[in-house]
Amino acid sequence: MLEPWIIDQIRRREEEERRGGDRPQLELPVPDAPEDKPDSDAGDGKKDEPQPKRGVVIIAM
């Protein structure tokens, strides 16, 4: 049988893991890309569909 203080520690750790969404997340300051770029796929027929934003962010450590 485990000691009561060990059981309390295990319960606290399990509660912290369940509340894992409370941890802060890193948010990068990524500037918005200009939307007035010329369309390279003008004859594609997908003009009305929104295109996903794509790019690369370099993090120097």
Secondary structure, DSSP 8 states (H G I E B T S, - for coil): ---HHHHHHHHHHHHHHHTGGGS-----------S----TTGGGS-SSS------------
